[in-house]
Amino acid sequence: QLMMTSAASVSRLRAAALAFGGVAVSAMVLVGCSKSVEGSSTVDEPGAAAFRTSVSLSAAASASSSSSSASVAATQAACQVFVDTGKPAMQAVNAYVDAENAGGTDAAKLQAAVDALHHAADAVTKAAPTVQSPALKTALGGWAAAAQSLATAISTNASTSDFNAAVDSFNEAKSATETACE
């Protein structure tokens, strides 16, 4: 036989179920909290020592991870400075060389090449101390020194052989820095 219930009777059933559930939970709490345990408390020394060691190791690992992340970020930033300033410097030097090969010194291109090389070398020199890798620090320092030497060769109108030696040194330092940045 199918029984129809009204909304009011459904609400009363829900209220009764809620009340019954509340009484049951209260009874469980009373029963669970009314039982006491005899004896005295003691510290679990080996367990406490193990816990302290675990916390210390976790803190050290977290600090190491943060340090490692900072090191990676510093390396990426220094390499990005190398790329962002080195490329325009190379373009300026190439424009200067093209003008020289076309038959004469272009004072504006000469000055642009010198300025770009000095700017790039200064920027890379400022970025290098944040890097933790000795190999990358050395490569960045070598490239900055080679860029300064090339700027000097250009600005002093060095002989062709001295200029080419400065270019070779610059290109070798550039390759070494690119490798170190990989």
C-alpha positions in Angstrom: 0.0 0.0 0.0 1.4 3.4 -1.0 1.4 6.1 1.6 1.3 9.8 0.8 3.0 12.2 3.1 2.6 15.9 3.2 5.3 18.5 3.4 4.5 19.1 7.0 4.9 15.5 8.0 8.3 15.3 6.0 9.5 18.3 8.0 8.4 16.7 11.3 10.3 13.5 10.3 13.4 15.5 9.5 13.2 17.4 12.8 12.7 14.2 14.7 15.7 12.5 13.0 17.8 15.6 13.7 16.9 15.6 17.3 17.5 11.8 17.6 20.9 12.2 15.9 21.8 15.1 18.3 20.9 13.0 21.3 23.0 10.0 20.0 26.0 12.2 19.4 25.7 13.7 22.9 25.5 10.3 24.5 28.6 9.1 22.6 30.5 12.2 23.8 29.5 11.6 27.4 30.4 7.9 27.3 33.7 8.6 25.6 34.7 11.4 28.0 33.6 9.7 31.2 36.3 7.0 31.1 39.6 8.0 32.8 42.9 6.2 32.5 45.0 5.4 35.6 48.8 6.2 35.7 51.1 9.1 35.2 52.2 10.7 32.0 55.8 10.5 30.8 57.7 12.0 27.9 58.7 9.6 25.2 62.3 10.9 25.0 63.4 8.8 21.9 60.2 9.8 20.1 60.6 13.5 21.1 64.2 13.4 19.9 63.2 11.8 16.6 60.5 14.4 16.2 62.9 17.3 16.8 65.4 15.8 14.4 62.7 15.4 11.7 61.6 19.1 12.2 65.2 20.3 11.9 65.8 18.2 8.8 62.6 19.5 7.2 63.6 23.1 8.0 67.1 22.6 6.6 65.7 21.0 3.4 63.2 23.9 3.0 66.0 26.4 3.4 68.2 24.5 1.0 65.4 24.4 -1.5 64.9 28.2 -1.2 68.6 28.8 -1.6 68.7 26.5 -4.6 65.7 28.4 -6.2 67.5 31.7 -5.5 70.7 30.3 -7.1 68.8 29.2 -10.2 67.0 32.6 -10.5 70.4 34.5 -10.1 71.9 32.3 -12.8 69.0 32.8 -15.2 69.0 36.6 -14.5 72.8 36.9 -15.2 72.6 34.9 -18.4 69.6 36.9 -19.5 71.6 40.1 -18.9 74.4 38.6 -21.0 72.0 37.8 -23.9 70.1 41.1 -23.7 73.2 43.3 -23.7 75.6 41.1 -25.7 73.4 40.9 -28.8 73.0 44.6 -29.3 76.8 45.1 -28.6 77.6 42.5 -31.3 75.2 44.2 -33.7 76.8 47.5 -33.1 80.3 46.1 -33.6 79.2 44.4 -36.8 77.7 47.7 -38.1 81.1 49.4 -37.3 83.0 46.7 -39.1 80.7 46.9 -42.1 81.3 50.7 -42.3 85.1 50.2 -42.0 85.0 47.6 -44.7 82.9 49.9 -46.9 85.8 52.4 -47.1 85.9 54.6 -44.1 85.4 55.3 -40.4 81.9 56.2 -39.4 82.3 58.1 -36.1 78.7 57.5 -35.1 79.0 53.7 -35.6 82.4 53.6 -33.9 81.0 55.4 -30.8 77.8 53.2 -30.9 80.0 50.0 -30.8 82.2 51.3 -28.0 79.2 52.4 -25.9 77.3 49.2 -26.5 80.4 47.1 -25.5 81.0 49.2 -22.4 77.3 49.0 -21.4 77.1 45.3 -21.9 80.4 44.6 -20.0 79.2 46.8 -17.1 75.8 45.1 -16.9 77.3 41.6 -17.0 79.9 42.6 -14.4 77.1 43.8 -12.1 75.1 40.6 -12.6 78.0 38.2 -12.1 78.3 38.4 -8.3 74.8 37.0 -7.7 75.8 33.8 -9.5 76.9 30.9 -7.3 78.5 28.8 -10.0 82.3 29.5 -10.2 82.4 28.4 -13.8 79.7 30.8 -14.9 81.2 33.6 -12.8 84.5 33.1 -14.5 82.8 33.0 -18.0 80.8 36.2 -17.4 83.9 37.9 -16.1 86.0 36.8 -19.0 83.3 38.0 -21.5 83.1 41.4 -19.8 86.9 41.8 -19.9 86.9 40.8 -23.6 84.1 43.2 -24.4 86.1 46.0 -22.7 89.2 45.0 -24.6 87.3 45.1 -27.9 85.9 48.5 -27.0 89.4 49.7 -26.4 90.7 48.3 -29.7 87.9 50.1 -31.5 88.2 53.4 -29.7 92.0 53.5 -30.1 91.9 52.5 -33.8 94.1 49.5 -33.1 95.9 47.8 -35.9 94.1 45.2 -37.9 95.9 42.3 -36.2 95.3 43.8 -32.7 91.6 44.4 -33.6 91.2 40.8 -35.0 92.9 39.4 -31.8 90.4 41.4 -29.7 87.5 40.1 -31.8 88.8 36.5 -31.5 89.1 36.8 -27.7 85.6 38.3 -27.5 84.2 35.5 -29.6 85.9 32.8 -27.5 84.6 34.4 -24.3 81.1 34.7 -25.8 81.1 30.9 -26.7 82.4 30.0 -23.2 79.7 32.1 -21.6 76.9 30.7 -23.8 78.1 27.2 -22.8 78.2 28.1 -19.1 74.6 29.5 -19.4 73.2 26.3 -20.9 
